[in-house]
Amino acid sequence: MKVIDLTHTIRENMPVYPGTEPPKLSPTSSYESDGFKETLMQMYTHTGTHMDPPAHIFSGRTTLDEFPVDQFIGKALVIDCRELKEGQAITMDCIRRAGEKAEQADFLLFNLGWDCRWGTAGYFGEYPCIDEEVMAYILSGNYKGIGFDVIGLDPISDEKLIRHHRLFEEKDIVNIENLKNLNLCGTDLFWFSCFPLKVENCDGSPIRAVAWFEQ
């Protein structure tokens, strides 16, 4: 079995969404004084490779802990959008190239090639975002989730989070941000898991996103 980690490592001074604080990892116990190591971890629920549920945007909508656990596992397909330039839109042309496989997937993962900018100022640039036709396509399907190797579903400049609102207004679906290594996943369907922490009333959570291939 071939397994690929699609997750950025959580560390202090990592890239975070503008206006939030990076994680703090504070030692509380040590091998020398206590015989074991333990760390106090302080971070926002939308840190690193993470997942948004509808409750991220709408009060009273589904939180991550309310989803059945099978929401976070299934077949995924990478949609290659690496030819797009800054500020361009992700259109249905990208999805149509995948043919019927796009309709067979539980998760559509959009590869912008943006993970190569992780840790640089360029990561916060004008990454391509899905247009209204792609959003309508996603909402009309039976997808468990969508994912991106960029820091947001919406452009950083969009303080109204228009795409988040459209995605979550009525549909129980999850949105994954800050993926990596999507270029290693090929062009066929593969197994994918993205389990969040099970936190009460959870508006978001870091995840360990993994792709695996049966050989």
N, C-alpha and C positions, 0 to 999 in steps of 0.2 A: 504494500500500500504506500502510495506517495502522499505526503502531507505537506501543505504550505501554510505558513503563518502569515496572516494578512493584517497583523496588529502591530501598531507602534508601541514601543516600550514606554511605560509611565515613569517619568523621572522629573526631578526638579529642573527648572529652567527649560522645560519643553515648550513647543509652540502651543498656545492656547488662544481661544477666541478673543478678539480685542475687547478689553474692558473687564475680563476676568483675571484671576490670579493663577499662576502655575501651582502645581502640587507642592505640598510640604511633607517631607518624609523625615520625621523626627525620631531618633532612637530613644526608646523608653527603658529598655533592658539590654544588657550586654552579656556575652559569654563569661567575661571576667568577673563581673559583680553578681550576676544572677544565675549563671549556668545555662542561659538561653538568650536568644535574641528576639526582640519584639520592637515594632516600629509603629508610631502613631502616624497615620496617613490622613492628610487633610486635602481635599480637592473637590472641585465642582462635579456634579453628576454628568456633565457634558465635556469631560476631559478626554483627550486622546482619541483613540478609536472607540467610538461610542454609538449609542442608539437612542433615537427619539421615539416616544410613543405619542398618540394623540393628546395625552394629558400634558405634554410639553407646551402646547399652545392653548388648549381649551379646558376650562374648568368643567369637571364632571365627566370628561371623556376617559377612555381606557388608559390605565397606568400600566407600566411594564409588569408589575407583579400580578395583574389581573389577566394577562394573556395566558392561555394554555401553553405548556412548555414546548409543544410541537410547533409553535409559531416561529421558533428560533432555529429550526433545522429543516433542510430540504435540498432540492436541486437548484443550483445557481448557474447563471450564464454571464460571462463578462461581455459587455458591449464596448467595443473598441472605438474610442472617440479621440485618439491621440493626434489625429491630423488637425483638430480644431485649434484655432489660434485664440489668444486672449480676447475675451469679450464676445466671442461667437457663441451661438446657441447650440445645444444638443438637440438635434431634430430627429424626425422619424427615419430619415435616411440612414442614420447609424443603426437603428433597430432593425430596419428592413433587411440590411445586409446579413443579419443572423438567421433570417428565414423563420421557419416554423419552430425552431428551437426557442425563440424568444417567448412563444406562447406556452411552451412546455415547462418553463422554469418557474420556480417558486420565488426566486430572488433575481432581480436584474441589478448587476453591479457595473457601474459606468467607469471605465478606465480613461482618465484624462492624461495619464502620465505625470500627474501632479505630485505624486509622492517623492519624485526625485528632487523636488524643491523643499521638502521637509527640513526645517531648521534654518531656512533662509527667509529673507524679507519677501522673496518672490512667491512664497507659499500663500501670502495674503493678497495676491494680485487679482486681476479680473479673470478668474477661472470660468470656463464655460458652464452654463446652467441649462437645465431642461426647459424647452419652450412649452407653450400651452398645449400643442398637439400631443407631445410626449406625455405631459401630465394627464390629459384626457385618456390616452391609451392605457396608462398605468391604472387609473381609477376604474376603467372599464374591465380590467382583468381580474384575475384571482390571485394576485401576488401577495405573498406574506411580507415582503419588504423590498426596498430598493437601497442601493449603497453607492458611495462615491469615494474617490481618493482625494477629495478636497475638504475644506473645513466647513462647508455649509451647502445646504440644498439651495438657499438663496444667495445672491451676491452679498458680500460684506456690507456694501453700501445700502442695501435694502433693509432699513430698520423696521419696516412693516411686516417682513417675513411673509410675503404674499404666497410663495410656493408652499411653505409650511402650512399656512392656513388652508390652502386649497387641498393639499394632500390629506390633512387630518380632520377636516370639517365633518365628514360623514363616514369615512372608511377606517376600519381597524387594520392598520398596516404599520410597519416600523420603517424608520429612515436611519441609515447608517452613514456616518461621516468619518473621514480620516482613515480610510483603508489604505493598505499598501500592498505591493507585490502582485497586483492584478495582472500584470504583464506575464506572469509565470503560469497563469491558469488556462491558457489555450483558448480555443474557440468552440469547444464542445461543452455540454452540460457536465457538471461535477457536483459532488456532495459538498454542502456548505453548512457550517454552524456558527452561531453568533450569540451565545448565551450571555445575558446580562446578569448582574448581581440581583438577587431577589430582595429588594428593599421595599418596605411598605410605602404605598402611595408614590411610587417611583416615577418621576418625570423624565428620567434619563439615567443611563448607566454606562460606564466603560464596559467593553465586551472583549472577549478573546475570539476574534474572527479567524476561522480556519477553513481551508479548502482541502479536500482529500479525494484521491483518485484510486479506484480499484483496478489493480493491474493483473 
